Amino acid sequence: MVPAPWVWARVSARFGPSPVNPYTQSTLDPAAAAARIASAQGPVLVLTHAKPDGDALGSVVALVAALRRQGGQAFGVLVPPVPAPLAARPGAALVSVWHDAAGLAGLPVPPEEVALFVVVDTGAWSQVGPLRGVVEPHMDRTLVIDHHLSGDIPASDRLVDPEAAAACEVVAQVITHLPDAVGAPSSQAFSDPVIGEALFMGIASDTGWFRYANVRPATLELAATLIRAGVDHAELYQQLERAERPEKLALLTRALQSVKFVAGGQAAVMSLRPADFVQTGAAPEETEGLIDLPQRVGDVRVTVLLTQSPQAPGQPPLTRMSFRSRHAVNPADTVNVAEMAAKLGGGGHAQAAGAKADRPVDVVSAQVVELLSDALRG
């Protein structure tokens, strides 16, 4: 049995470089992944992590649209909540939203009829939520397409590029190798307005609109290709980043009022409690982007957002943790927040990671503050 992803970080912290996690190693290149998808003898079901962001939704939509373009049976499913600006995009009509009440009846196609499951933008069971029970019995016909270095889904096929700024970068490579309806390469797929917008949305959202250190030349080259193909990046920015509700502004105010500077001012922790959501009327998905605000303070190297949203009566408290670290001129000075998240049962990227705990936010906050103090000491 291979240890869970956070175990690698604990081993590394104590004994040096961690062993390679086999579940984050590619077994296919983009061409082979495209061939695997195109050869599926039946419906392809594309899914991603719960509470999808722009990269997750963009990856699902782009792949489903590309497969339908080439005449295949493809369906997408999302685990809510889905942020309103994303749900309003035209491509969102191609996917279904999972509802616990509907169970398997809510899937666009019965699991036993699915020829291939494709999991995008995650390789971790903890992130797929209720869809784990749908996919896990079918690892022999599951493909993971991801860009994270943490994961534990033992899929038979994997395409993982940790150098990619977004999963949409990897999906774009796969799409270029998919044949169209007459068997020719899909060289014109990016000109499809749904595919082009979905891919651009993914790389823009995961790079903070090209501000983050994960941007590489290939990221900007793909963005340029999509713009040349017809993506209106300025309009997309307005629709995604300038369409918030007043309730989110009220939640932002609560988040800023909760800021605590710890570890000698090198870290900032924000906490949102159930009452903050109830009293502002904001939805849990409207926390997107809040974590970046304390990074405007010059001395802050790490920011953490702790969110305990309202739960149904009788359910245990659930606190979600988001970690971000600032890019340093000297790479050795950049804090690896994936290792921090791993110590709390999560994972992610070196500069963007997350975890969750079945404990109240105040309990988790104390643990996080201690973790930050230890990591940033000196």
Secondary structure as a PSIPRED ss2 file (coil, helix, strand):
# PSIPRED VFORMAT (PSIPRED V4.0)

   1 M C   1.000  0.000  0.000
   2 V C   1.000  0.000  0.000
   3 P C   1.000  0.000  0.000
   4 A C   1.000  0.000  0.000
   5 P H   0.000  1.000  0.000
   6 W H   0.000  1.000  0.000
   7 V H   0.000  1.000  0.000
   8 W H   0.000  1.000  0.000
   9 A H   0.000  1.000  0.000
  10 R H   0.000  1.000  0.000
  11 V H   0.000  1.000  0.000
  12 S H   0.000  1.000  0.000
  13 A H   0.000  1.000  0.000
  14 R H   0.000  1.000  0.000
  15 F H   0.000  1.000  0.000
  16 G C   1.000  0.000  0.000
  17 P C   1.000  0.000  0.000
  18 S C   1.000  0.000  0.000
  19 P C   1.000  0.000  0.000
  20 V C   1.000  0.000  0.000
  21 N C   1.000  0.000  0.000
  22 P H   0.000  1.000  0.000
  23 Y H   0.000  1.000  0.000
  24 T H   0.000  1.000  0.000
  25 Q C   1.000  0.000  0.000
  26 S C   1.000  0.000  0.000
  27 T C   1.000  0.000  0.000
  28 L C   1.000  0.000  0.000
  29 D C   1.000  0.000  0.000
  30 P H   0.000  1.000  0.000
  31 A H   0.000  1.000  0.000
  32 A H   0.000  1.000  0.000
  33 A H   0.000  1.000  0.000
  34 A H   0.000  1.000  0.000
  35 A H   0.000  1.000  0.000
  36 R H   0.000  1.000  0.000
  37 I H   0.000  1.000  0.000
  38 A H   0.000  1.000  0.000
  39 S C   1.000  0.000  0.000
  40 A C   1.000  0.000  0.000
  41 Q C   1.000  0.000  0.000
  42 G C   1.000  0.000  0.000
  43 P C   1.000  0.000  0.000
  44 V E   0.000  0.000  1.000
  45 L E   0.000  0.000  1.000
  46 V E   0.000  0.000  1.000
  47 L E   0.000  0.000  1.000
  48 T C   1.000  0.000  0.000
  49 H C   1.000  0.000  0.000
  50 A C   1.000  0.000  0.000
  51 K C   1.000  0.000  0.000
  52 P C   1.000  0.000  0.000
  53 D C   1.000  0.000  0.000
  54 G H   0.000  1.000  0.000
  55 D H   0.000  1.000  0.000
  56 A H   0.000  1.000  0.000
  57 L H   0.000  1.000  0.000
  58 G H   0.000  1.000  0.000
  59 S H   0.000  1.000  0.000
  60 V H   0.000  1.000  0.000
  61 V H   0.000  1.000  0.000
  62 A H   0.000  1.000  0.000
  63 L H   0.000  1.000  0.000
  64 V H   0.000  1.000  0.000
  65 A H   0.000  1.000  0.000
  66 A H   0.000  1.000  0.000
  67 L H   0.000  1.000  0.000
  68 R H   0.000  1.000  0.000
  69 R H   0.000  1.000  0.000
  70 Q C   1.000  0.000  0.000
  71 G C   1.000  0.000  0.000
  72 G C   1.000  0.000  0.000
  73 Q C   1.000  0.000  0.000
  74 A E   0.000  0.000  1.000
  75 F E   0.000  0.000  1.000
  76 G E   0.000  0.000  1.000
  77 V E   0.000  0.000  1.000
  78 L E   0.000  0.000  1.000
  79 V C   1.000  0.000  0.000
  80 P C   1.000  0.000  0.000
  81 P C   1.000  0.000  0.000
  82 V C   1.000  0.000  0.000
  83 P C   1.000  0.000  0.000
  84 A H   0.000  1.000  0.000
  85 P H   0.000  1.000  0.000
  86 L H   0.000  1.000  0.000
  87 A H   0.000  1.000  0.000
  88 A C   1.000  0.000  0.000
  89 R C   1.000  0.000  0.000
  90 P H   0.000  1.000  0.000
  91 G H   0.000  1.000  0.000
  92 A H   0.000  1.000  0.000
  93 A H   0.000  1.000  0.000
  94 L H   0.000  1.000  0.000
  95 V E   0.000  0.000  1.000
  96 S E   0.000  0.000  1.000
  97 V E   0.000  0.000  1.000
  98 W C   1.000  0.000  0.000
  99 H C   1.000  0.000  0.000
 100 D C   1.000  0.000  0.000
 101 A C   1.000  0.000  0.000
 102 A C   1.000  0.000  0.000
 103 G H   0.000  1.000  0.000
 104 L H   0.000  1.000  0.000
 105 A H   0.000  1.000  0.000
 106 G H   0.000  1.000  0.000
 107 L C   1.000  0.000  0.000
 108 P C   1.000  0.000  0.000
 109 V C   1.000  0.000  0.000
 110 P C   1.000  0.000  0.000
 111 P H   0.000  1.000  0.000
 112 E H   0.000  1.000  0.000
 113 E H   0.000  1.000  0.000
 114 V C   1.000  0.000  0.000
 115 A C   1.000  0.000  0.000
 116 L E   0.000  0.000  1.000
 117 F E   0.000  0.000  1.000
 118 V E   0.000  0.000  1.000
 119 V E   0.000  0.000  1.000
 120 V E   0.000  0.000  1.000
 121 D C   1.000  0.000  0.000
 122 T C   1.000  0.000  0.000
 123 G C   1.000  0.000  0.000
 124 A C   1.000  0.000  0.000
 125 W H   0.000  1.000  0.000
 126 S H   0.000  1.000  0.000
 127 Q H   0.000  1.000  0.000
 128 V H   0.000  1.000  0.000
 129 G H   0.000  1.000  0.000
 130 P H   0.000  1.000  0.000
 131 L H   0.000  1.000  0.000
 132 R H   0.000  1.000  0.000
 133 G H   0.000  1.000  0.000
 134 V H   0.000  1.000  0.000
 135 V H   0.000  1.000  0.000
 136 E H   0.000  1.000  0.000
 137 P H   0.000  1.000  0.000
 138 H H   0.000  1.000  0.000
 139 M H   0.000  1.000  0.000
 140 D H   0.000  1.000  0.000
 141 R H   0.000  1.000  0.000
 142 T E   0.000  0.000  1.000
 143 L E   0.000  0.000  1.000
 144 V E   0.000  0.000  1.000
 145 I E   0.000  0.000  1.000
 146 D E   0.000  0.000  1.000
 147 H C   1.000  0.000  0.000
 148 H C   1.000  0.000  0.000
 149 L C   1.000  0.000  0.000
 150 S C   1.000  0.000  0.000
 151 G C   1.000  0.000  0.000
 152 D C   1.000  0.000  0.000
 153 I C   1.000  0.000  0.000
 154 P C   1.000  0.000  0.000
 155 A C   1.000  0.000  0.000
 156 S C   1.000  0.000  0.000
 157 D E   0.000  0.000  1.000
 158 R E   0.000  0.000  1.000
 159 L E   0.000  0.000  1.000
 160 V E   0.000  0.000  1.000
 161 D C   1.000  0.000  0.000
 162 P C   1.000  0.000  0.000
 163 E C   1.000  0.000  0.000
 164 A C   1.000  0.000  0.000
 165 A C   1.000  0.000  0.000
 166 A C   1.000  0.000  0.000
 167 A H   0.000  1.000  0.000
 168 C H   0.000  1.000  0.000
 169 E H   0.000  1.000  0.000
 170 V H   0.000  1.000  0.000
 171 V H   0.000  1.000  0.000
 172 A H   0.000  1.000  0.000
 173 Q H   0.000  1.000  0.000
 174 V H   0.000  1.000  0.000
 175 I H   0.000  1.000  0.000
 176 T H   0.000  1.000  0.000
 177 H C   1.000  0.000  0.000
 178 L C   1.000  0.000  0.000
 179 P E   0.000  0.000  1.000
 180 D C   1.000  0.000  0.000
 181 A C   1.000  0.000  0.000
 182 V C   1.000  0.000  0.000
 183 G C   1.000  0.000  0.000
 184 A C   1.000  0.000  0.000
 185 P E   0.000  0.000  1.000
 186 S C   1.000  0.000  0.000
 187 S C   1.000  0.000  0.000
 188 Q C   1.000  0.000  0.000
 189 A H   0.000  1.000  0.000
 190 F H   0.000  1.000  0.000
 191 S H   0.000  1.000  0.000
 192 D C   1.000  0.000  0.000
 193 P H   0.000  1.000  0.000
 194 V H   0.000  1.000  0.000
 195 I H   0.000  1.000  0.000
 196 G H   0.000  1.000  0.000
 197 E H   0.000  1.000  0.000
 198 A H   0.000  1.000  0.000
 199 L H   0.000  1.000  0.000
 200 F H   0.000  1.000  0.000
 201 M H   0.000  1.000  0.000
 202 G H   0.000  1.000  0.000
 203 I H   0.000  1.000  0.000
 204 A H   0.000  1.000  0.000
 205 S H   0.000  1.000  0.000
 206 D H   0.000  1.000  0.000
 207 T C   1.000  0.000  0.000
 208 G C   1.000  0.000  0.000
 209 W C   1.000  0.000  0.000
 210 F C   1.000  0.000  0.000
 211 R C   1.000  0.000  0.000
 212 Y C   1.000  0.000  0.000
 213 A C   1.000  0.000  0.000
 214 N C   1.000  0.000  0.000
 215 V C   1.000  0.000  0.000
 216 R C   1.000  0.000  0.000
 217 P H   0.000  1.000  0.000
 218 A H   0.000  1.000  0.000
 219 T H   0.000  1.000  0.000
 220 L H   0.000  1.000  0.000
 221 E H   0.000  1.000  0.000
 222 L H   0.000  1.000  0.000
 223 A H   0.000  1.000  0.000
 224 A H   0.000  1.000  0.000
 225 T H   0.000  1.000  0.000
 226 L H   0.000  1.000  0.000
 227 I H   0.000  1.000  0.000
 228 R H   0.000  1.000  0.000
 229 A C   1.000  0.000  0.000
 230 G C   1.000  0.000  0.000
 231 V C   1.000  0.000  0.000
 232 D C   1.000  0.000  0.000
 233 H H   0.000  1.000  0.000
 234 A H   0.000  1.000  0.000
 235 E H   0.000  1.000  0.000
 236 L H   0.000  1.000  0.000
 237 Y H   0.000  1.000  0.000
 238 Q H   0.000  1.000  0.000
 239 Q H   0.000  1.000  0.000
 240 L H   0.000  1.000  0.000
 241 E H   0.000  1.000  0.000
 242 R C   1.000  0.000  0.000
 243 A C   1.000  0.000  0.000
 244 E C   1.000  0.000  0.000
 245 R C   1.000  0.000  0.000
 246 P H   0.000  1.000  0.000
 247 E H   0.000  1.000  0.000
 248 K H   0.000  1.000  0.000
 249 L H   0.000  1.000  0.000
 250 A H   0.000  1.000  0.000
 251 L H   0.000  1.000  0.000
 252 L H   0.000  1.000  0.000
 253 T H   0.000  1.000  0.000
 254 R H   0.000  1.000  0.000
 255 A H   0.000  1.000  0.000
 256 L H   0.000  1.000  0.000
 257 Q H   0.000  1.000  0.000
 258 S C   1.000  0.000  0.000
 259 V C   1.000  0.000  0.000
 260 K E   0.000  0.000  1.000
 261 F E   0.000  0.000  1.000
 262 V E   0.000  0.000  1.000
 263 A C   1.000  0.000  0.000
 264 G C   1.000  0.000  0.000
 265 G C   1.000  0.000  0.000
 266 Q C   1.000  0.000  0.000
 267 A E   0.000  0.000  1.000
 268 A E   0.000  0.000  1.000
 269 V E   0.000  0.000  1.000
 270 M E   0.000  0.000  1.000
 271 S E   0.000  0.000  1.000
 272 L E   0.000  0.000  1.000
 273 R C   1.000  0.000  0.000
 274 P H   0.000  1.000  0.000
 275 A H   0.000  1.000  0.000
 276 D H   0.000  1.000  0.000
 277 F H   0.000  1.000  0.000
 278 V H   0.000  1.000  0.000
 279 Q H   0.000  1.000  0.000
 280 T H   0.000  1.000  0.000
 281 G C   1.000  0.000  0.000
 282 A C   1.000  0.000  0.000
 283 A C   1.000  0.000  0.000
 284 P H   0.000  1.000  0.000
 285 E H   0.000  1.000  0.000
 286 E H   0.000  1.000  0.000
 287 T H   0.000  1.000  0.000
 288 E C   1.000  0.000  0.000
 289 G C   1.000  0.000  0.000
 290 L H   0.000  1.000  0.000
 291 I H   0.000  1.000  0.000
 292 D H   0.000  1.000  0.000
 293 L H   0.000  1.000  0.000
 294 P H   0.000  1.000  0.000
 295 Q H   0.000  1.000  0.000
 296 R H   0.000  1.000  0.000
 297 V C   1.000  0.000  0.000
 298 G C   1.000  0.000  0.000
 299 D C   1.000  0.000  0.000
 300 V C   1.000  0.000  0.000
 301 R C   1.000  0.000  0.000
 302 V E   0.000  0.000  1.000
 303 T E   0.000  0.000  1.000
 304 V E   0.000  0.000  1.000
 305 L E   0.000  0.000  1.000
 306 L E   0.000  0.000  1.000
 307 T E   0.000  0.000  1.000
 308 Q C   1.000  0.000  0.000
 309 S C   1.000  0.000  0.000
 310 P C   1.000  0.000  0.000
 311 Q C   1.000  0.000  0.000
 312 A C   1.000  0.000  0.000
 313 P C   1.000  0.000  0.000
 314 G C   1.000  0.000  0.000
 315 Q C   1.000  0.000  0.000
 316 P C   1.000  0.000  0.000
 317 P C   1.000  0.000  0.000
 318 L C   1.000  0.000  0.000
 319 T E   0.000  0.000  1.000
 320 R E   0.000  0.000  1.000
 321 M E   0.000  0.000  1.000
 322 S E   0.000  0.000  1.000
 323 F E   0.000  0.000  1.000
 324 R E   0.000  0.000  1.000
 325 S E   0.000  0.000  1.000
 326 R C   1.000  0.000  0.000
 327 H C   1.000  0.000  0.000
 328 A C   1.000  0.000  0.000
 329 V C   1.000  0.000  0.000
 330 N C   1.000  0.000  0.000
 331 P H   0.000  1.000  0.000
 332 A H   0.000  1.000  0.000
 333 D H   0.000  1.000  0.000
 334 T C   1.000  0.000  0.000
 335 V C   1.000  0.000  0.000
 336 N C   1.000  0.000  0.000
 337 V H   0.000  1.000  0.000
 338 A H   0.000  1.000  0.000
 339 E H   0.000  1.000  0.000
 340 M H   0.000  1.000  0.000
 341 A H   0.000  1.000  0.000
 342 A H   0.000  1.000  0.000
 343 K C   1.000  0.000  0.000
 344 L C   1.000  0.000  0.000
 345 G C   1.000  0.000  0.000
 346 G C   1.000  0.000  0.000
 347 G E   0.000  0.000  1.000
 348 G E   0.000  0.000  1.000
 349 H C   1.000  0.000  0.000
 350 A C   1.000  0.000  0.000
 351 Q C   1.000  0.000  0.000
 352 A E   0.000  0.000  1.000
 353 A E   0.000  0.000  1.000
 354 G E   0.000  0.000  1.000
 355 A E   0.000  0.000  1.000
 356 K E   0.000  0.000  1.000
 357 A E   0.000  0.000  1.000
 358 D C   1.000  0.000  0.000
 359 R C   1.000  0.000  0.000
 360 P C   1.000  0.000  0.000
 361 V H   0.000  1.000  0.000
 362 D H   0.000  1.000  0.000
 363 V H   0.000  1.000  0.000
 364 V H   0.000  1.000  0.000
 365 S H   0.000  1.000  0.000
 366 A H   0.000  1.000  0.000
 367 Q H   0.000  1.000  0.000
 368 V H   0.000  1.000  0.000
 369 V H   0.000  1.000  0.000
 370 E H   0.000  1.000  0.000
 371 L H   0.000  1.000  0.000
 372 L H   0.000  1.000  0.000
 373 S H   0.000  1.000  0.000
 374 D H   0.000  1.000  0.000
 375 A H   0.000  1.000  0.000
 376 L H   0.000  1.000  0.000
 377 R C   1.000  0.000  0.000
 378 G C   1.000  0.000  0.000
